[in-house]
Amino acid sequence: MTPDLTDDGFLDGRLRVWQPRTGYRAATDPVLLAASVPAGVGDRALELGCGVGVAGLCLALRTGAQVTGVEVQARYADLARRNAARNALPLTVVEGDLTRLTLTDAFDHVLANPPYYTAGSPSADAGRDLALRGDLPLIRWMEVMARRARHGGTVTLIVGADRLAEVLRDMPATLGSVTVLPLAARVGRAAKRVIVQARKGGRGAFVLAAPVILHAGADHGGDGDDATPLARLILRQGGGFPQPLSAGFGECDGFMKNGA
């Protein structure tokens, strides 16, 4: 490992990942994204914009799915390949622009964590700036995702809650049975992230699922781990969200039985 990289543990160290020290760095979002995909052993999944591979590797580790990642930045694509080999997980990485893919296969699941920002001050690190402020509209991401999914397959993305209206407005007509799962840091806080999942050819009604609460209590009370049971299952133990995403999460959503 070179000095410009860090060696980071995900899922309580079950996954070891090399990341740029000063570039874009994966945190919890790709782990939450991977946990929402209803893949099984032998399924084929495609991640667009895979970065260093965290979401794809989490998905492969949890489900045994065969994952293909697409990444436009050569440095991140190389790290994703190295991280896959290091963890002995089935992640194949294709370097290239997602709008010019030569892949012709249809996948059981397509997932993405698109850049959140379209404006603002650019980052001093070009790689981080592209990852966070990509100039490709969300509609183009979703068009590619819809094309690459097989009929009946899932399309899943995690975005900032402020872009949910854009996602719903521009979702391709081939996608249906849409579920939106809000992610809130604490009880009483507005959701800042949402997971959106649809099925190609789906005809089910739109579902706005109950929010998932990631931390117990109204405020951070100290240095201890205050993750809710569901957040701990996903972020520490490598588990997945209960399926379907529209299902209730019981006590795992961070609320006490009395609703407090």
ZADO-1210 file (C-alpha; in nm, 4 decimals, padded with zeros to 6 digits):
<atoms>
<atom x="00.0000" y="00.0000" z="00.0000" code="MET" pos="1"/>
<atom x="00.1296" y="00.3450" z="-00.0920" code="THR" pos="2"/>
<atom x="00.1138" y="00.6533" z="00.1362" code="PRO" pos="3"/>
<atom x="-00.1659" y="00.8067" z="-00.0746" code="ASP" pos="4"/>
<atom x="-00.4027" y="00.5224" z="00.0176" code="LEU" pos="5"/>
<atom x="-00.5798" y="00.4225" z="00.3368" code="THR" pos="6"/>
<atom x="-00.6732" y="00.0703" z="00.4433" code="ASP" pos="7"/>
<atom x="-01.0330" y="00.0869" z="00.5640" code="ASP" pos="8"/>
<atom x="-01.2569" y="-00.1723" z="00.7215" code="GLY" pos="9"/>
<atom x="-01.6255" y="-00.2074" z="00.6397" code="PHE" pos="10"/>
<atom x="-01.8780" y="-00.4401" z="00.8027" code="LEU" pos="11"/>
<atom x="-01.6688" y="-00.4595" z="01.1199" code="ASP" pos="12"/>
<atom x="-01.3623" y="-00.5574" z="00.9201" code="GLY" pos="13"/>
<atom x="-01.5250" y="-00.8322" z="00.7149" code="ARG" pos="14"/>
<atom x="-01.4354" y="-00.6218" z="00.4121" code="LEU" pos="15"/>
<atom x="-01.0957" y="-00.4502" z="00.3748" code="ARG" pos="16"/>
<atom x="-01.0799" y="-00.1722" z="00.1188" code="VAL" pos="17"/>
<atom x="-00.8052" y="00.0519" z="-00.0136" code="TRP" pos="18"/>
<atom x="-00.9210" y="00.4085" z="-00.0797" code="GLN" pos="19"/>
<atom x="-00.7510" y="00.7339" z="-00.1854" code="PRO" pos="20"/>
<atom x="-00.6440" y="00.9301" z="00.1187" code="ARG" pos="21"/>
<atom x="-00.7556" y="01.2639" z="-00.0261" code="THR" pos="22"/>
<atom x="-01.0018" y="01.1698" z="-00.3037" code="GLY" pos="23"/>
<atom x="-01.3602" y="01.0528" z="-00.2900" code="TYR" pos="24"/>
<atom x="-01.4017" y="00.8170" z="00.0042" code="ARG" pos="25"/>
<atom x="-01.6863" y="00.5723" z="00.0453" code="ALA" pos="26"/>
<atom x="-01.8732" y="00.5814" z="00.3756" code="ALA" pos="27"/>
<atom x="-02.2149" y="00.4401" z="00.4690" code="THR" pos="28"/>
<atom x="-02.4153" y="00.5181" z="00.1541" code="ASP" pos="29"/>
<atom x="-02.2761" y="00.2345" z="-00.0621" code="PRO" pos="30"/>
<atom x="-02.3258" y="-00.0108" z="00.2249" code="VAL" pos="31"/>
<atom x="-02.6904" y="00.0942" z="00.2629" code="LEU" pos="32"/>
<atom x="-02.7379" y="00.0758" z="-00.1139" code="LEU" pos="33"/>
<atom x="-02.6016" y="-00.2785" z="-00.1308" code="ALA" pos="34"/>
<atom x="-02.8199" y="-00.3843" z="00.1621" code="ALA" pos="35"/>
<atom x="-03.1330" y="-00.2805" z="-00.0270" code="SER" pos="36"/>
<atom x="-03.0776" y="-00.4983" z="-00.3353" code="VAL" pos="37"/>
<atom x="-03.2793" y="-00.8253" z="-00.3197" code="PRO" pos="38"/>
<atom x="-03.0147" y="-01.0398" z="-00.4876" code="ALA" pos="39"/>
<atom x="-02.9541" y="-01.4089" z="-00.4343" code="GLY" pos="40"/>
<atom x="-02.6785" y="-01.6599" z="-00.4995" code="VAL" pos="41"/>
<atom x="-02.5977" y="-01.6696" z="-00.8701" code="GLY" pos="42"/>
<atom x="-02.7840" y="-01.3492" z="-00.9554" code="ASP" pos="43"/>
<atom x="-02.6070" y="-01.1039" z="-01.1839" code="ARG" pos="44"/>
<atom x="-02.5817" y="-00.7436" z="-01.0682" code="ALA" pos="45"/>
<atom x="-02.4472" y="-00.4303" z="-01.2352" code="LEU" pos="46"/>
<atom x="-02.3262" y="-00.1265" z="-01.0415" code="GLU" pos="47"/>
<atom x="-02.2849" y="00.1989" z="-01.2317" code="LEU" pos="48"/>
<atom x="-02.0182" y="00.4288" z="-01.0908" code="GLY" pos="49"/>
<atom x="-01.8668" y="00.1691" z="-00.8608" code="CYS" pos="50"/>
<atom x="-01.5771" y="00.3796" z="-00.7281" code="GLY" pos="51"/>
<atom x="-01.3388" y="00.1587" z="-00.5293" code="VAL" pos="52"/>
<atom x="-01.6025" y="-00.1155" z="-00.5196" code="GLY" pos="53"/>
<atom x="-01.7587" y="-00.0888" z="-00.1740" code="VAL" pos="54"/>
<atom x="-02.1248" y="-00.1363" z="-00.2731" code="ALA" pos="55"/>
<atom x="-02.0534" y="-00.4180" z="-00.5173" code="GLY" pos="56"/>
<atom x="-01.8286" y="-00.5962" z="-00.2709" code="LEU" pos="57"/>
<atom x="-02.0829" y="-00.5635" z="00.0112" code="CYS" pos="58"/>
<atom x="-02.3492" y="-00.7051" z="-00.2194" code="LEU" pos="59"/>
<atom x="-02.1294" y="-00.9945" z="-00.3306" code="ALA" pos="60"/>
<atom x="-02.0278" y="-01.0731" z="00.0272" code="LEU" pos="61"/>
<atom x="-02.3886" y="-01.0758" z="00.1550" code="ARG" pos="62"/>
<atom x="-02.5601" y="-01.2563" z="-00.1316" code="THR" pos="63"/>
<atom x="-02.3096" y="-01.4446" z="-00.3444" code="GLY" pos="64"/>
<atom x="-02.4226" y="-01.2477" z="-00.6505" code="ALA" pos="65"/>
<atom x="-02.1894" y="-01.2028" z="-00.9470" code="GLN" pos="66"/>
<atom x="-02.1295" y="-00.8282" z="-00.9653" code="VAL" pos="67"/>
<atom x="-02.0015" y="-00.6149" z="-01.2532" code="THR" pos="68"/>
<atom x="-01.8921" y="-00.2609" z="-01.1723" code="GLY" pos="69"/>
<atom x="-01.8534" y="00.0266" z="-01.4175" code="VAL" pos="70"/>
<atom x="-01.6215" y="00.3136" z="-01.3298" code="GLU" pos="71"/>
<atom x="-01.5067" y="00.6018" z="-01.5498" code="VAL" pos="72"/>
<atom x="-01.2017" y="00.6997" z="-01.3417" code="GLN" pos="73"/>
<atom x="-00.9029" y="00.4744" z="-01.4049" code="ALA" pos="74"/>
<atom x="-00.7583" y="00.5077" z="-01.0560" code="ARG" pos="75"/>
<atom x="-01.0808" y="00.4071" z="-00.8863" code="TYR" pos="76"/>
<atom x="-01.1414" y="00.1227" z="-01.1316" code="ALA" pos="77"/>
<atom x="-00.7934" y="-00.0143" z="-01.0566" code="ASP" pos="78"/>
<atom x="-00.8552" y="00.0061" z="-00.6817" code="LEU" pos="79"/>
<atom x="-01.1908" y="-00.1695" z="-00.7209" code="ALA" pos="80"/>
<atom x="-01.0180" y="-00.4587" z="-00.9006" code="ARG" pos="81"/>
<atom x="-00.7498" y="-00.4767" z="-00.6329" code="ARG" pos="82"/>
<atom x="-01.0110" y="-00.4668" z="-00.3564" code="ASN" pos="83"/>
<atom x="-01.2064" y="-00.7489" z="-00.5214" code="ALA" pos="84"/>
<atom x="-00.8945" y="-00.9642" z="-00.5451" code="ALA" pos="85"/>
<atom x="-00.7935" y="-00.8793" z="-00.1904" code="ARG" pos="86"/>
<atom x="-01.1309" y="-00.9899" z="-00.0532" code="ASN" pos="87"/>
<atom x="-01.1672" y="-01.2846" z="-00.2947" code="ALA" pos="88"/>
<atom x="-01.5098" y="-01.1627" z="-00.4066" code="LEU" pos="89"/>
<atom x="-01.6745" y="-01.1880" z="-00.7507" code="PRO" pos="90"/>
<atom x="-01.6560" y="-00.8265" z="-00.8686" code="LEU" pos="91"/>
<atom x="-01.5569" y="-00.7644" z="-01.2313" code="THR" pos="92"/>
<atom x="-01.4717" y="-00.4030" z="-01.3107" code="VAL" pos="93"/>
<atom x="-01.5196" y="-00.2354" z="-01.6486" code="VAL" pos="94"/>
<atom x="-01.3487" y="00.1000" z="-01.6965" code="GLU" pos="95"/>
<atom x="-01.5497" y="00.3384" z="-01.9100" code="GLY" pos="96"/>
<atom x="-01.8278" y="00.5925" z="-01.9478" code="ASP" pos="97"/>
<atom x="-02.1609" y="00.4436" z="-01.8418" code="LEU" pos="98"/>
<atom x="-02.3317" y="00.6055" z="-02.1415" code="THR" pos="99"/>
<atom x="-02.0997" y="00.4240" z="-02.3830" code="ARG" pos="100"/>
<atom x="-02.0997" y="00.0741" z="-02.2410" code="LEU" pos="101"/>
<atom x="-02.0173" y="-00.2156" z="-02.4687" code="THR" pos="102"/>
<atom x="-02.1943" y="-00.4568" z="-02.2322" code="LEU" pos="103"/>
<atom x="-02.4946" y="-00.6216" z="-02.3958" code="THR" pos="104"/>
<atom x="-02.6118" y="-00.8469" z="-02.1132" code="ASP" pos="105"/>
<atom x="-02.9298" y="-00.7929" z="-01.9115" code="ALA" pos="106"/>
<atom x="-02.8822" y="-00.8029" z="-01.5360" code="PHE" pos="107"/>
<atom x="-03.1052" y="-00.9219" z="-01.2527" code="ASP" pos="108"/>
<atom x="-03.0238" y="-00.6092" z="-01.0519" code="HIS" pos="109"/>
<atom x="-02.8810" y="-00.2691" z="-01.1421" code="VAL" pos="110"/>
<atom x="-02.7688" y="-00.0295" z="-00.8693" code="LEU" pos="111"/>
<atom x="-02.6070" y="00.3121" z="-00.8457" code="ALA" pos="112"/>
<atom x="-02.5032" y="00.5856" z="-00.6048" code="ASN" pos="113"/>
<atom x="-02.5026" y="00.8820" z="-00.8479" code="PRO" pos="114"/>
<atom x="-02.3284" y="01.2112" z="-00.7671" code="PRO" pos="115"/>
<atom x="-02.5435" y="01.4136" z="-00.5285" code="TYR" pos="116"/>
<atom x="-02.4540" y="01.7639" z="-00.6370" code="TYR" pos="117"/>
<atom x="-02.4954" y="01.9516" z="-00.9636" code="THR" pos="118"/>
<atom x="-02.3645" y="02.2887" z="-00.8513" code="ALA" pos="119"/>
<atom x="-02.1463" y="02.4543" z="-00.5920" code="GLY" pos="120"/>
<atom x="-01.7770" y="02.5013" z="-00.5419" code="SER" pos="121"/>
<atom x="-01.5652" y="02.2269" z="-00.7006" code="PRO" pos="122"/>
<atom x="-01.3420" y="02.0096" z="-00.4853" code="SER" pos="123"/>
<atom x="-00.9676" y="02.0591" z="-00.5107" code="ALA" pos="124"/>
<atom x="-00.9414" y="01.6856" z="-00.5838" code="ASP" pos="125"/>
<atom x="-01.0626" y="01.6167" z="-00.9377" code="ALA" pos="126"/>
<atom x="-01.1604" y="01.2579" z="-00.8621" code="GLY" pos="127"/>
<atom x="-01.3668" y="01.3566" z="-00.5613" code="ARG" pos="128"/>
<atom x="-01.5282" y="01.6394" z="-00.7551" code="ASP" pos="129"/>
<atom x="-01.6369" y="01.4074" z="-01.0373" code="LEU" pos="130"/>
<atom x="-01.7733" y="01.1525" z="-00.7902" code="ALA" pos="131"/>
<atom x="-01.9754" y="01.4118" z="-00.5974" code="LEU" pos="132"/>
<atom x="-02.0720" y="01.6658" z="-00.8651" code="ARG" pos="133"/>
<atom x="-02.0929" y="01.4695" z="-01.1885" code="GLY" pos="134"/>
<atom x="-02.2430" y="01.6615" z="-01.4789" code="ASP" pos="135"/>
<atom x="-02.4437" y="01.3650" z="-01.6139" code="LEU" pos="136"/>
<atom x="-02.8143" y="01.4251" z="-01.5353" code="PRO" pos="137"/>
<atom x="-02.9954" y="01.1713" z="-01.3207" code="LEU" pos="138"/>
<atom x="-03.2284" y="01.0979" z="-01.6104" code="ILE" pos="139"/>
<atom x="-02.9327" y="00.9581" z="-01.8062" code="ARG" pos="140"/>
<atom x="-02.8277" y="00.7387" z="-01.5139" code="TRP" pos="141"/>
<atom x="-03.1792" y="00.5975" z="-01.4883" code="MET" pos="142"/>
<atom x="-03.2116" y="00.5432" z="-01.8626" code="GLU" pos="143"/>
<atom x="-02.8949" y="00.3333" z="-01.8623" code="VAL" pos="144"/>
<atom x="-03.0056" y="00.1454" z="-01.5506" code="MET" pos="145"/>
<atom x="-03.3427" y="00.0646" z="-01.7059" code="ALA" pos="146"/>
<atom x="-03.1835" y="-00.0571" z="-02.0304" code="ARG" pos="147"/>
<atom x="-02.9411" y="-00.2873" z="-01.8492" code="ARG" pos="148"/>
<atom x="-03.2024" y="-00.4525" z="-01.6260" code="ALA" pos="149"/>
<atom x="-03.3825" y="-00.7662" z="-01.7434" code="ARG" pos="150"/>
<atom x="-03.7615" y="-00.7756" z="-01.7439" code="HIS" pos="151"/>
<atom x="-03.8663" y="-00.8219" z="-01.3824" code="GLY" pos="152"/>
<atom x="-03.5253" y="-00.7141" z="-01.2561" code="GLY" pos="153"/>
<atom x="-03.4700" y="-00.4419" z="-00.9979" code="THR" pos="154"/>
<atom x="-03.3224" y="-00.0955" z="-01.0376" code="VAL" pos="155"/>
<atom x="-03.2040" y="00.0631" z="-00.7120" code="THR" pos="156"/>
<atom x="-03.0374" y="00.3948" z="-00.6374" code="LEU" pos="157"/>
<atom x="-02.9582" y="00.6034" z="-00.3321" code="ILE" pos="158"/>
<atom x="-02.9845" y="00.9813" z="-00.3658" code="VAL" pos="159"/>
<atom x="-03.0202" y="01.2925" z="-00.1561" code="GLY" pos="160"/>
<atom x="-03.3798" y="01.3496" z="-00.0482" code="ALA" pos="161"/>
<atom x="-03.3706" y="01.6868" z="-00.2236" code="ASP" pos="162"/>
<atom x="-03.3444" y="01.5047" z="-00.5576" code="ARG" pos="163"/>
<atom x="-03.6336" y="01.2645" z="-00.5060" code="LEU" pos="164"/>
<atom x="-03.8759" y="01.4776" z="-00.7095" code="ALA" pos="165"/>
<atom x="-03.6289" y="01.4728" z="-00.9983" code="GLU" pos="166"/>
<atom x="-03.5952" y="01.0941" z="-00.9787" code="VAL" pos="167"/>
<atom x="-03.9707" y="01.0367" z="-00.9802" code="LEU" pos="168"/>
<atom x="-04.0297" y="01.2899" z="-01.2569" code="ARG" pos="169"/>
<atom x="-03.7652" y="01.1471" z="-01.4897" code="ASP" pos="170"/>
<atom x="-03.7963" y="00.7744" z="-01.4166" code="MET" pos="171"/>
<atom x="-03.8187" y="00.5776" z="-01.7434" code="PRO" pos="172"/>
<atom x="-04.1624" y="00.4452" z="-01.8337" code="ALA" pos="173"/>
<atom x="-04.0273" y="00.0889" z="-01.8425" code="THR" pos="174"/>
<atom x="-03.9841" y="00.0995" z="-01.4644" code="LEU" pos="175"/>
<atom x="-04.2724" y="00.0531" z="-01.2225" code="GLY" pos="176"/>
<atom x="-04.3653" y="-00.0832" z="-00.8792" code="SER" pos="177"/>
<atom x="-04.1629" y="00.2022" z="-00.7304" code="VAL" pos="178"/>
<atom x="-04.0783" y="00.2027" z="-00.3602" code="THR" pos="179"/>
<atom x="-03.9144" y="00.4973" z="-00.1827" code="VAL" pos="180"/>
<atom x="-03.7415" y="00.4230" z="00.1473" code="LEU" pos="181"/>
<atom x="-03.6436" y="00.7363" z="00.3461" code="PRO" pos="182"/>
<atom x="-03.3304" y="00.7201" z="00.5627" code="LEU" pos="183"/>
<atom x="-03.3262" y="00.9487" z="00.8659" code="ALA" pos="184"/>
<atom x="-03.0396" y="00.9939" z="01.1078" code="ALA" pos="185"/>
<atom x="-03.2632" y="01.0097" z="01.4165" code="ARG" pos="186"/>
<atom x="-03.6231" y="01.0129" z="01.5318" code="VAL" pos="187"/>
<atom x="-03.7801" y="01.3482" z="01.4493" code="GLY" pos="188"/>
<atom x="-03.5174" y="01.4360" z="01.1872" code="ARG" pos="189"/>
<atom x="-03.5985" y="01.4838" z="00.8222" code="ALA" pos="190"/>
<atom x="-03.4656" y="01.2155" z="00.5891" code="ALA" pos="191"/>
<atom x="-03.1558" y="01.3357" z="00.4036" code="LYS" pos="192"/>
<atom x="-03.1145" y="01.0251" z="00.1894" code="ARG" pos="193"/>
<atom x="-03.3655" y="00.8029" z="00.0137" code="VAL" pos="194"/>
<atom x="-03.3390" y="00.4653" z="-00.1513" code="ILE" pos="195"/>
<atom x="-03.5527" y="00.4331" z="-00.4634" code="VAL" pos="196"/>
<atom x="-03.6221" y="00.0873" z="-00.6028" code="GLN" pos="197"/>
<atom x="-03.8265" y="-00.0099" z="-00.9077" code="ALA" pos="198"/>
<atom x="-03.8857" y="-00.3174" z="-01.1216" code="ARG" pos="199"/>
<atom x="-03.8549" y="-00.3292" z="-01.4958" code="LYS" pos="200"/>
<atom x="-04.2029" y="-00.3955" z="-01.6261" code="GLY" pos="201"/>
<atom x="-04.3484" y="-00.3591" z="-01.2767" code="GLY" pos="202"/>
<atom x="-04.7135" y="-00.2552" z="-01.2477" code="ARG" pos="203"/>
<atom x="-04.7534" y="-00.2263" z="-00.8712" code="GLY" pos="204"/>
<atom x="-04.8704" y="00.0871" z="-00.6928" code="ALA" pos="205"/>
<atom x="-04.6195" y="00.3462" z="-00.5735" code="PHE" pos="206"/>
<atom x="-04.5126" y="00.2887" z="-00.2114" code="VAL" pos="207"/>
<atom x="-04.3648" y="00.5419" z="00.0288" code="LEU" pos="208"/>
<atom x="-04.2211" y="00.3162" z="00.2985" code="ALA" pos="209"/>
<atom x="-04.1904" y="00.4034" z="00.6646" code="ALA" pos="210"/>
<atom x="-03.8561" y="00.5755" z="00.7322" code="PRO" pos="211"/>
<atom x="-03.5590" y="00.3805" z="00.8568" code="VAL" pos="212"/>
<atom x="-03.3946" y="00.5450" z="01.1575" code="ILE" pos="213"/>
<atom x="-03.0190" y="00.4910" z="01.1729" code="LEU" pos="214"/>
<atom x="-02.9356" y="00.6157" z="01.5246" code="HIS" pos="215"/>
<atom x="-03.1206" y="00.5743" z="01.8535" code="ALA" pos="216"/>
<atom x="-03.2176" y="00.8776" z="02.0594" code="GLY" pos="217"/>
<atom x="-03.2782" y="01.2375" z="01.9647" code="ALA" pos="218"/>
<atom x="-02.9108" y="01.3353" z="01.9928" code="ASP" pos="219"/>
<atom x="-02.5695" y="01.1735" z="01.9979" code="HIS" pos="220"/>
<atom x="-02.5103" y="01.0960" z="02.3639" code="GLY" pos="221"/>
<atom x="-02.1396" y="01.0124" z="02.3719" code="GLY" pos="222"/>
<atom x="-01.8698" y="00.8046" z="02.2112" code="ASP" pos="223"/>
<atom x="-02.0609" y="00.4757" z="02.2177" code="GLY" pos="224"/>
<atom x="-02.2297" y="00.3038" z="01.9242" code="ASP" pos="225"/>
<atom x="-02.5873" y="00.4340" z="01.9124" code="ASP" pos="226"/>
<atom x="-02.6867" y="00.2606" z="01.5891" code="ALA" pos="227"/>
<atom x="-03.0364" y="00.1135" z="01.5831" code="THR" pos="228"/>
<atom x="-03.0632" y="-00.2660" z="01.5555" code="PRO" pos="229"/>
<atom x="-03.1329" y="-00.2544" z="01.1819" code="LEU" pos="230"/>
<atom x="-02.8490" y="-00.0094" z="01.1147" code="ALA" pos="231"/>
<atom x="-02.6133" y="-00.2292" z="01.3174" code="ARG" pos="232"/>
<atom x="-02.7269" y="-00.5382" z="01.1264" code="LEU" pos="233"/>
<atom x="-02.6495" y="-00.3668" z="00.7955" code="ILE" pos="234"/>
<atom x="-02.3451" y="-00.1510" z="00.8712" code="LEU" pos="235"/>
<atom x="-02.1678" y="-00.3835" z="01.1135" code="ARG" pos="236"/>
<atom x="-02.2847" y="-00.7358" z="01.0349" code="GLN" pos="237"/>
<atom x="-02.3330" y="-00.7150" z="00.6590" code="GLY" pos="238"/>
<atom x="-02.7042" y="-00.7897" z="00.6636" code="GLY" pos="239"/>
<atom x="-02.9716" y="-00.6561" z="00.4310" code="GLY" pos="240"/>
<atom x="-03.2941" y="-00.4628" z="00.4606" code="PHE" pos="241"/>
<atom x="-03.6038" y="-00.6784" z="00.5109" code="PRO" pos="242"/>
<atom x="-03.7642" y="-00.7449" z="00.1742" code="GLN" pos="243"/>
<atom x="-03.9688" y="-00.6055" z="00.0213" code="PRO" pos="244"/>
<atom x="-03.8505" y="-00.2571" z="00.1132" code="LEU" pos="245"/>
<atom x="-04.2130" y="-00.1606" z="00.1720" code="SER" pos="246"/>
<atom x="-04.2347" y="-00.4099" z="00.4614" code="ALA" pos="247"/>
<atom x="-04.2499" y="-00.2759" z="00.8147" code="GLY" pos="248"/>
<atom x="-03.9249" y="-00.2911" z="01.0098" code="PHE" pos="249"/>
<atom x="-04.0695" y="-00.3363" z="01.3590" code="GLY" pos="250"/>
<atom x="-03.8347" y="-00.2403" z="01.6408" code="GLU" pos="251"/>
<atom x="-03.5481" y="-00.2342" z="01.3925" code="CYS" pos="252"/>
<atom x="-03.6558" y="00.1082" z="01.2676" code="ASP" pos="253"/>
<atom x="-03.5353" y="00.2688" z="01.5880" code="GLY" pos="254"/>
<atom x="-03.8762" y="00.3339" z="01.7455" code="PHE" pos="255"/>
<atom x="-03.9662" y="00.1820" z="02.0801" code="MET" pos="256"/>
<atom x="-04.2829" y="-00.0296" z="02.1036" code="LYS" pos="257"/>
<atom x="-04.4660" y="00.2658" z="02.2514" code="ASN" pos="258"/>
<atom x="-04.3680" y="00.4816" z="01.9530" code="GLY" pos="259"/>
<atom x="-04.1285" y="00.7002" z="02.1521" code="ALA" pos="260"/>
</atoms>
